[in-house]
Amino acid sequence: MTSYVQKIAWLIPLLPFAAFWIILFFGYRLRKASALVAIAGIAGAFGLSLPCFIAMARGHDPVNVSFPWVQIGRLTVDLGYQIDPLTAVMLMVVTLIGSLIFIYSVGYMTDDPLFHRFFAYMSLFACAMLTLVMSNNFLMLYVGWEGVGLCSYLLIGFWFEKPSAMRAAKKAFLVTRTGDCGLALGIFLLFYLTGSVAFDPIFDAAHHSHIHETLFIAAAILIFFGAVGKSAQFPLHVWLPDAMEGPTPVSALIHAATMVAAGVYLVARSYPLFQLGGEHAIALSVVAWIGGITAFMAATIAVAQNDIKRVLAYSTISQLGYMMLGLGVGGYTAGVFHLMTHAFFKALLFLGSGSVILGFHHEQDMMKMGGLKKAMPYTFWTYFIGYLALAGIPPLAGFWSKDEILHHALEHNFPVFLLGAAAAFLTSFYMTRQMYLVFGGEQRDKHIHAHESPFVMTVPLMILAFFSAIIGIVCVHGQGFHHLVHFGQEPPAPFSLSVAGISTAIALLGIGLGWKLYGQKPLSAADEDPLLKIGRLYTFLQNKWYFDELYDTVVIRPLLRSARILYWVDQKLVDGTVNLVGIITIILARVHQLFDTYIVDGCVNLVGTVTRQMGFALRYLQTGSVQSYLCVLYTGVILFVVWQLYTGQHFSCPFLK
């Protein structure tokens, strides 16, 4: 089985890559058939990923294949891939959910004039994400990491004619690049310390070399900064809600199920570095606190949002915080488990929201919705399952993974546990609020006639709902997921009835509060949001803790002012100095030209002119006539004789003596 995996694994990212090039060159001719090419690529990758997952689940040895790529001095970089349990889980998440989202997109994007371009970008994204999770070294991981970021920019700004979409794409690109700088610095530091970028040599050196572990901890924190940007953690979370400007399938694939999970995957992959320091590991403490703060903060913001996709966006940020929290308190398996379960039910919720948006004629304001349970029954029931899974109601998927995270937090970091528990309460509340605003009561905007989505969109919803319902039970049965994905000798987290009871009670309290405010008496078109009663707190939450305004004041405006000052310095001082030197040089050159033209060349020309005029004068004496020459001779003799007689001198010739 291992040899078979080794033979086929390298094809997994190449199939979507091939689909990208086919659509890129022949998309205009293929038109709607470009979707079939893209689906074939991602589904083929799923078909190849399945044997890899089965092999790891059966306990086969991990596969690690490398071959030389670059060798410059100390730097030796191999192209390679690895298939281990963590990679196998990520492959299944990316390819299975990706296949369902690609199928869903056929219905959602059917009327878009750039239908083929959309599937080309989606295929390229799948290739980049698969490259990221299969890499066996940090450099190849970084290539996939940046590829994912590029595709995110292209897909968020896919509807580039909308100014808001282009602004969101640029914001996402710049904010995530900020985090990527940390990742790049971390990789450089690891290479400086170990002389390698491959995972295994670096992790071995971190635990068994003479190099002080403080340097490796610093590298781990730099790597985590990259994860903070990609996984939209505090304080680099501001890009993800704006990314909802892209098509809903993009939100489901990139900004819920896979790309934002890349940061969590990076921390899990680099866990040997984060674990340095034992029980008092500084890096893990940083991860836990950032995760806890993010989970709570994003949940509070989601409470006051009215855009159906923005609620899910902040929910995603909060749940990613949960994953980081789990990894930070030592729950390696719990964090990865929640990554997997969340991918299924959050993809379900995003695709369900897309179905609502399409059926409600592209309206996203929940305050205008209501009563869609009757008009969209398939969407409602599948969305309901995703809602229960996210709220953490047993026995659905979210309950098991969230309960395990809270159990680890309760044992190792009680303040972080309180943040997680508060986030769990708020999660169940804002999702209950969303359910009643969208599906409960009567439709508040009577001008819109809602309709159910086509089967090409609802069938993927049903499949995702099925997995959201059973995957938690399947994975916890016999500690199956723990035996598949664990770190070192990490003991399986025992099922704690007390923690499970607390977790369920918290979820039910949130649901109860949501029902009290929004379900007991459904809102009519004339009613205001009950949360308006909390006044300034509601405004504070609706404005997202004023983070955008804070960054605008603290970062953007000072940068713009600095840019204007530097522009003035460049224009007036630097360019002014350069221009002054140029002007002086031109003046000196002009003076030199005048001196050269009128003095030097003038003297030379004067000599030439005099010589030429003398030549002209002498030329008249050279007539070529013998008579003229004799005449001149005789005239000269006569004049000489006259001169001799006149002066009284006598001419004597020595030859005649």
C-alpha positions in Angstrom: 0.0 0.0 0.0 2.8 2.4 0.8 4.5 1.9 -2.5 1.2 2.5 -4.3 0.7 5.7 -2.4 4.3 6.8 -3.3 3.5 6.2 -7.0 0.2 8.1 -7.1 0.6 10.9 -4.6 2.6 13.2 -6.8 -0.3 13.4 -9.2 -2.8 14.8 -6.7 -1.8 18.5 -7.1 -1.1 18.1 -10.8 -4.7 17.2 -11.8 -6.2 20.5 -10.8 -3.1 22.2 -12.2 -3.7 20.6 -15.6 -7.4 21.6 -15.4 -6.3 25.2 -14.9 -4.1 25.2 -18.0 -6.8 23.5 -20.1 -9.4 26.0 -19.1 -6.9 28.9 -19.5 -6.2 28.1 -23.1 -9.5 26.6 -24.2 -12.0 28.2 -21.8 -13.7 30.4 -24.5 -14.3 27.4 -26.6 -15.3 25.1 -23.8 -17.6 27.6 -22.1 -19.8 25.7 -19.8 -17.8 22.5 -20.3 -14.9 24.2 -18.5 -16.8 23.3 -15.3 -16.6 19.7 -16.2 -12.8 20.0 -16.7 -12.4 21.6 -13.3 -14.6 19.1 -11.5 -12.7 16.3 -13.2 -9.5 17.7 -11.9 -10.6 18.1 -8.3 -12.6 14.9 -8.2 -9.6 13.0 -9.6 -7.4 14.5 -6.9 -10.0 13.2 -4.4 -9.9 9.8 -5.9 -6.1 9.7 -5.5 -6.3 11.2 -2.0 -8.6 8.5 -0.7 -6.1 5.6 -0.9 -3.6 7.9 0.9 -6.0 8.5 3.7 -6.9 4.8 3.9 -3.3 3.8 4.1 -2.6 6.3 6.9 -5.8 5.2 8.7 -4.6 1.6 8.6 -1.3 2.5 10.2 1.0 2.3 7.2 4.3 4.2 7.4 4.3 7.8 6.2 5.7 8.4 2.7 8.4 11.0 2.2 9.8 11.5 -1.3 12.4 14.1 -2.3 14.7 14.8 -5.3 17.3 17.6 -5.7 16.1 21.0 -7.0 18.5 23.8 -5.9 22.0 23.7 -4.4 23.7 27.0 -3.7 26.4 27.0 -1.1 24.9 25.8 2.2 21.4 25.9 0.7 20.1 22.6 -0.5 16.4 22.5 -1.5 14.6 19.4 -2.5 11.4 19.2 -4.4 9.3 16.7 -2.5 6.1 15.6 -0.8 5.1 13.7 2.2 2.0 11.7 3.1 1.4 11.4 6.8 -1.8 11.4 8.9 -2.0 15.2 9.1 -1.5 15.5 5.3 -4.0 12.8 4.6 -6.7 14.5 6.7 -6.0 17.8 4.9 -6.1 16.1 1.5 -9.5 14.7 2.2 -10.8 18.1 3.5 -9.5 20.0 0.4 -10.5 17.5 -2.3 -13.8 16.2 -0.9 -15.2 19.6 0.1 -13.6 21.2 -3.0 -15.4 18.7 -5.3 -18.8 19.5 -3.7 -18.2 23.3 -4.0 -17.1 23.0 -7.6 -20.4 21.1 -8.4 -22.4 23.7 -6.5 -20.6 26.5 -8.4 -22.0 25.2 -11.7 -25.5 26.4 -10.5 -24.4 29.5 -8.7 -22.2 30.9 -11.5 -24.1 29.7 -14.5 -25.1 33.2 -15.7 -21.7 34.8 -15.1 -20.0 35.9 -18.4 -16.6 34.8 -16.9 -17.8 31.4 -16.0 -14.7 29.7 -17.4 -12.3 32.1 -15.7 -13.9 31.4 -12.3 -13.2 27.6 -12.7 -9.7 28.3 -13.9 -9.0 30.3 -10.7 -10.6 27.7 -8.5 -8.5 24.9 -10.0 -5.3 26.9 -9.5 -6.3 27.5 -5.9 -6.9 23.8 -5.3 -3.4 23.1 -6.8 -1.8 25.6 -4.5 -3.5 24.4 -1.4 -2.6 20.8 -2.2 1.0 21.8 -2.8 1.0 23.5 0.6 -0.3 20.5 2.6 1.8 18.0 0.8 5.2 19.8 1.0 7.9 18.2 3.0 9.9 21.4 3.5 9.2 25.0 4.4 10.2 26.4 1.0 7.8 24.4 -1.0 5.2 25.1 1.7 5.8 28.8 1.2 5.4 28.4 -2.6 2.0 26.9 -2.0 1.2 29.5 0.7 1.9 32.4 -1.7 0.0 30.6 -4.5 -3.1 30.4 -2.2 -2.7 34.1 -1.4 -2.6 35.0 -5.1 -5.7 32.9 -5.8 -7.4 34.5 -2.9 -6.8 37.9 -4.4 -8.0 36.9 -7.8 -11.2 35.2 -6.5 -12.1 37.9 -3.9 -11.8 40.5 -6.7 -13.4 38.2 -9.3 -16.3 40.7 -9.8 -13.7 43.4 -10.4 -16.2 45.9 -11.8 -17.4 46.4 -8.2 -15.2 48.9 -6.4 -15.9 47.2 -3.1 -14.7 43.8 -4.4 -11.4 45.4 -5.7 -10.9 47.1 -2.4 -11.5 43.9 -0.5 -9.1 42.0 -2.7 -6.3 44.5 -2.1 -7.0 44.6 1.6 -6.9 40.8 1.8 -3.6 40.7 -0.2 -1.9 43.4 1.9 -3.0 42.2 5.3 -2.0 38.6 4.6 1.3 39.8 3.1 2.0 41.4 6.5 1.7 38.0 8.1 3.7 36.4 5.3 6.7 38.5 6.1 6.8 36.9 9.6 6.6 33.4 8.0 9.4 34.3 5.6 11.6 35.6 8.5 10.9 32.5 10.5 12.0 30.3 7.6 15.2 32.3 7.1 16.0 32.0 10.8 15.5 28.3 10.8 17.7 28.0 7.7 20.4 30.1 9.5 20.2 27.9 12.5 20.1 24.5 10.9 21.2 24.9 7.3 18.1 23.2 6.0 14.5 24.1 5.1 13.2 20.5 5.4 10.8 19.7 8.2 12.5 16.6 9.7 16.1 18.0 10.0 14.8 21.3 11.5 12.6 19.5 14.1 15.5 17.2 15.0 17.8 20.1 15.5 15.3 22.0 17.6 15.2 19.1 20.1 18.7 17.5 19.9 21.2 20.2 18.8 23.4 22.5 20.9 21.6 25.6 19.6 19.8 27.5 22.3 16.0 26.8 22.1 15.2 30.5 22.5 16.1 31.0 18.9 13.8 28.2 17.8 11.0 29.6 19.9 11.6 33.0 18.2 11.3 31.2 14.8 8.1 29.5 16.0 6.5 32.9 16.9 7.5 34.4 13.6 5.9 31.4 11.9 2.8 31.9 14.0 2.6 35.5 12.8 2.3 34.1 9.3 -0.5 31.9 10.5 -2.2 34.9 12.2 -2.4 36.6 8.8 -3.7 33.7 6.8 -6.1 32.4 9.4 -7.5 35.9 10.2 -6.5 35.9 13.9 -6.4 39.0 16.0 -5.0 41.6 15.1 -4.8 40.7 11.4 -8.4 39.5 11.2 -9.8 42.6 9.4 -9.5 41.2 5.9 -11.7 38.2 6.1 -15.2 39.9 6.5 -14.5 42.1 3.5 -13.5 39.1 1.5 -17.2 38.2 1.4 -17.4 40.5 -1.6 -16.3 37.5 -3.7 -18.7 34.9 -5.0 -20.2 32.7 -2.3 -18.5 29.5 -3.5 -15.2 31.4 -3.0 -16.3 32.1 0.5 -17.0 28.5 1.1 -13.8 27.0 -0.4 -11.2 29.6 0.4 -12.5 31.6 3.3 -14.2 28.9 5.4 -13.1 25.4 4.5 -9.5 25.4 3.3 -7.3 28.5 2.9 -7.9 30.1 6.3 -7.3 26.7 7.8 -3.8 26.8 6.3 -2.7 28.9 9.2 -3.9 26.2 11.7 -2.3 23.5 9.5 1.0 25.5 9.6 1.0 25.6 13.4 0.1 21.9 13.6 2.9 21.0 11.1 5.4 23.1 13.0 4.2 21.8 16.4 7.6 20.5 17.5 8.9 24.1 17.5 5.9 25.4 19.4 6.3 22.7 22.0 9.8 23.8 23.0 9.8 24.7 26.7 7.6 21.8 27.9 4.6 22.7 30.1 5.6 26.4 30.1 6.1 26.7 26.3 6.1 30.4 25.5 5.1 29.9 21.9 2.1 27.7 22.8 0.9 30.3 25.3 1.0 32.9 22.7 -1.0 30.7 20.4 -3.6 29.9 23.1 -4.1 33.5 24.1 -4.4 34.9 20.6 -6.8 32.1 19.7 -8.9 32.7 22.8 -9.1 36.5 22.3 -9.9 36.0 18.6 -12.7 33.4 19.4 -14.4 35.7 21.8 -13.9 39.0 20.0 -15.1 37.7 16.6 -18.2 36.1 18.3 -19.2 39.4 19.8 -18.9 41.1 16.5 -21.0 38.4 14.7 -23.8 39.1 17.2 -24.5 42.5 15.7 -24.1 41.8 11.9 -27.0 41.9 9.5 -25.3 40.6 6.4 -25.8 36.8 6.2 -22.3 36.2 4.9 -20.6 38.6 7.3 -22.1 36.7 10.2 -20.6 33.5 8.9 -17.3 35.3 8.2 -16.9 36.4 11.8 -18.1 32.9 12.9 -15.2 31.5 10.8 -12.7 33.9 12.5 -14.1 32.8 15.9 -13.9 29.1 15.1 -10.3 29.5 13.8 -9.6 31.0 17.1 -11.0 27.9 18.7 -8.6 25.8 16.7 -5.6 27.9 17.7 -6.8 27.8 21.3 -6.9 24.0 21.2 -3.4 23.8 19.7 -2.1 26.3 22.2 -3.4 24.4 25.3 -1.7 21.2 24.1 -4.7 19.7 22.4 -3.0 18.9 19.1 -5.6 16.3 18.1 -8.5 18.4 19.3 -7.3 21.4 17.2 -6.9 19.4 14.0 -10.2 17.5 14.7 -12.0 20.8 14.9 -10.3 22.0 11.7 -11.8 19.0 9.9 -15.3 19.1 11.4 -15.5 22.9 11.0 -14.6 22.6 7.3 -17.7 20.5 6.7 -20.3 22.4 8.5 -18.9 25.8 7.7 -18.8 24.9 4.0 -22.4 23.8 4.4 -23.4 27.1 6.0 -21.7 29.2 3.4 -23.1 27.3 0.5 -26.5 27.4 2.2 -26.2 31.2 2.5 -25.3 31.3 -1.2 -28.5 29.4 -1.9 -30.5 31.9 0.2 -28.8 34.8 -1.6 -29.5 33.3 -5.1 -33.1 32.4 -4.1 -33.7 35.9 -2.6 -32.4 37.6 -5.7 -28.9 38.5 -4.4 -30.1 40.2 -1.3 -27.9 39.7 1.7 -29.6 41.8 4.4 -31.1 39.4 6.9 -33.5 42.1 8.2 -35.3 42.0 4.8 -35.6 38.2 4.9 -37.8 35.9 7.0 -40.2 33.1 6.2 -37.8 31.3 3.8 -38.4 28.0 5.5 -41.5 27.5 3.3 -40.0 28.9 0.1 -36.6 27.0 0.4 -37.2 23.8 2.3 -34.0 21.9 1.1 -31.9 24.9 2.0 -33.6 25.3 5.3 -33.1 21.8 6.6 -29.5 21.4 5.5 -28.8 24.9 6.9 -30.4 23.8 10.2 -28.1 20.9 10.5 -25.1 23.2 9.9 -26.5 25.6 12.5 -26.8 22.8 15.2 -23.3 21.5 14.3 -21.7 25.0 14.7 -23.7 25.7 17.9 -22.2 22.5 19.4 -25.4 20.4 19.9 -24.7 16.7 20.4 -24.3 14.4 18.5 -23.4 16.6 15.6 -19.8 17.2 14.5 -19.1 20.5 16.2 -20.0 19.2 19.6 -17.3 16.6 19.8 -14.4 18.7 18.6 -15.4 21.8 20.5 -15.9 19.8 23.7 -12.4 18.3 23.4 -10.9 21.8 23.0 -12.8 23.1 26.1 -11.7 20.0 28.0 -8.0 20.7 27.3 -8.4 24.4 28.0 -10.1 23.7 31.4 -7.2 21.5 32.4 -4.3 23.7 31.3 -5.4 27.4 31.1 -8.6 28.4 32.9 -8.7 32.1 31.7 -8.5 30.9 28.1 -11.3 28.3 28.9 -13.5 31.2 30.0 -12.9 33.0 26.7 -13.7 29.8 24.8 -16.9 29.2 26.9 -18.1 32.8 26.3 -17.4 32.4 22.6 -19.5 29.1 22.6 -22.4 30.9 24.2 -22.3 33.8 21.7 -21.9 31.4 18.8 -25.1 29.5 19.6 -26.9 32.9 20.2 -25.9 34.6 16.9 -26.6 31.5 14.9 -30.0 31.2 16.5 -30.6 34.9 15.7 -29.6 34.2 12.1 -31.9 31.2 11.7 -34.9 33.1 12.9 -34.1 36.3 10.9 -33.6 34.3 7.7 -36.1 31.4 7.9 -38.5 32.2 10.8 -41.7 34.2 10.8 -42.9 35.9 7.7 -41.0 37.5 4.9 -40.3 41.2 5.7 -39.6 42.4 2.2 -42.7 41.5 0.2 -41.3 42.7 -3.1 -38.9 39.8 -3.4 -40.3 36.4 -4.5 -37.9 33.8 -3.0 -37.5 30.4 -4.7 -35.5 27.2 -4.0 -32.2 26.7 -5.7 -31.6 24.1 -8.4 -30.6 20.5 -7.5 -27.0 21.1 -8.7 -26.8 23.4 -5.7 -29.0 21.6 -3.1 -27.4 18.1 -3.6 -24.0 19.3 -2.4 -25.8 20.8 0.6 -27.4 17.5 1.4 -24.0 15.6 1.2 -22.3 18.2 3.4 -25.2 18.0 5.9 -24.8 14.3 6.1 -21.1 14.6 6.9 -21.8 17.4 9.4 -24.2 15.1 11.2 -22.1 11.9 11.4 -18.4 12.7 11.1 -18.0 13.6 14.7 -19.5 10.3 15.9 -17.5 8.3 13.4 -14.2 10.0 14.4 -14.6 9.7 18.2 -15.7 6.1 18.0 -12.9 4.0 19.6 -10.7 7.1 19.7 -10.3 6.6 15.9 -9.3 10.2 15.0 -6.8 10.3 17.9 -5.1 7.1 16.7 -4.9 8.6 13.3 -3.7 12.2 14.1 -1.7 12.7 17.3 1.5 14.3 18.4 4.2 12.2 20.0 2.8 10.3 23.0 -0.1 12.7 23.5 -2.8 10.7 25.5 -6.3 10.7 24.1 -8.5 13.2 25.8 -11.0 11.2 27.9 -14.7 12.0 27.4 -15.7 14.2 30.3 -19.4 14.1 31.1 -19.1 17.3 33.2 -17.3 19.3 30.4 -19.8 17.9 27.8 -22.6 18.9 30.1 -21.2 22.4 30.6 -20.6 22.8 26.8 -24.1 21.7 26.0 -25.7 23.9 28.7 -23.8 26.9 27.3 -25.0 26.2 23.8 -28.6 25.7 25.0 -28.4 29.0 26.9 -27.4 30.8 23.8 -30.1 29.1 21.8 -32.6 30.0 24.5 -31.7 33.7 24.5 -31.9 33.7 20.7 -35.3 32.2 20.8 -36.5 34.7 23.4 -35.4 37.7 21.4 -36.1 36.5 17.8 -38.2 33.3 17.9 -40.9 33.8 20.5 -42.2 36.8 18.6 -40.8 36.8 15.0 -39.9 40.3 13.7 -42.2 42.0 11.3 -41.1 44.5 8.7 -41.9 47.4 11.1 -40.0 45.9 14.1 -36.5 47.0 15.1 -33.7 44.6 16.0 -34.1 43.9 19.8 -30.3 44.3 20.1 -30.7 48.0 19.5 -31.8 48.2 23.1 -28.2 47.8 24.3 -27.4 51.1 22.7 -23.8 52.0 22.3 -22.6 48.5 22.9 -24.6 47.4 19.8 -23.0 50.2 17.8 -19.6 49.2 19.1 -20.1 45.6 18.0 -21.7 46.5 14.7 -18.7 48.6 13.9 -16.4 45.6 14.6 -14.8 47.1 17.7 -13.7 50.0 15.4 -10.7 48.0 14.3 -10.9 49.4 10.7 -11.1 52.9 12.1 -8.2 52.2 14.5 -6.0 50.9 11.7 -7.0 53.8 9.6 -5.9 56.2 12.4 -2.9 54.4 13.7 -1.5 52.8 10.5 -3.0 54.0 7.3 -3.2 57.8 7.8 0.4 58.0 9.3 1.6 55.9 6.4 -0.2 58.2 3.9 1.2 61.3 5.7 4.7 59.7 5.7 4.3 58.9 2.0 3.2 62.5 1.2 6.2 63.9 3.2 8.6 61.5 1.5 7.0 62.4 -1.8 7.7 66.1 -1.1 11.2 65.3 0.1 11.7 63.3 -3.1 10.2 65.9 -5.4 11.6 69.1 -3.8 14.8 68.0 -2.1 16.1 64.8 -3.8 14.7 65.6 -7.3 15.4 69.3 -6.7 19.0 68.6 -5.9 19.3 66.3 -8.9 17.6 68.8 -11.1 19.8 71.7 -9.7 22.9 69.6 -10.5 21.5 69.0 -13.9 20.8 72.7 -14.5 24.3 73.7 -13.4 25.8 71.0 -15.5 23.7 72.3 -18.5 24.9 75.9 -17.9 28.5 74.8 -17.6 28.2 72.7 -20.7 26.7 75.7 -22.5 29.5 78.0 -21.4 32.0 75.3 -22.4 30.2 75.1 -25.7 30.4 78.8 -26.3 34.1 78.9 -25.3 34.8 76.0 -27.5 32.8 77.4 -30.4 33.9 81.0 -30.3 37.3 80.9 -28.7 39.0 77.6 -29.4 37.3 76.9 -32.7 37.4 80.7 -33.4 41.2 80.8 -33.2 41.5 77.6 -35.2 39.1 79.0 -37.8 40.9 82.4 -37.9 44.2 80.7 -38.7 42.5 78.7 -41.3 40.8 81.7 -42.8 44.1 83.8 -42.9 45.9 80.9 -44.5 43.1 80.4 -47.0 43.0 84.1 -47.9 46.8 84.2 -48.3 46.5 81.1 -50.4 43.8 82.9 -52.5 46.2 85.9 -52.9 49.1 83.8 -53.9 47.0 81.8 -56.2 46.6 84.9 -58.5 50.3 85.0 -59.0 50.4 81.5 -60.3 48.7 82.1 -63.7 50.6 79.4 -65.6 51.6 81.9 -68.4 55.3 82.2 -69.3 54.8 85.7 -70.6 53.3 86.8 -67.3 56.2 85.3 -65.4 58.8 87.1 -67.8 56.8 90.4 -67.4 57.0 90.0 -63.6 60.7 89.2 -63.8 61.5 92.2 -66.0 59.4 94.4 -63.8 61.3 93.2 -60.8 64.6 93.8 -62.4 63.7 97.3 -63.5 62.4 98.1 -60.0 65.5 96.8 -58.5 67.7 98.9 -60.7 65.7 102.0 -60.1 65.9 101.3 -56.4 69.7 101.0 -56.6 70.1 104.2 -58.6 67.7 106.0 -56.3 69.5 105.0 -53.1 73.0 105.6 -54.6 74.0 102.0 -53.8 75.8 99.9 -56.4 75.0 96.3 -56.8 77.8 93.9 -56.8 77.6 90.3 -57.6 80.3 88.1 -56.1 80.0 85.6 -58.9 81.0 88.3 -61.4 84.1 89.3 -59.7 
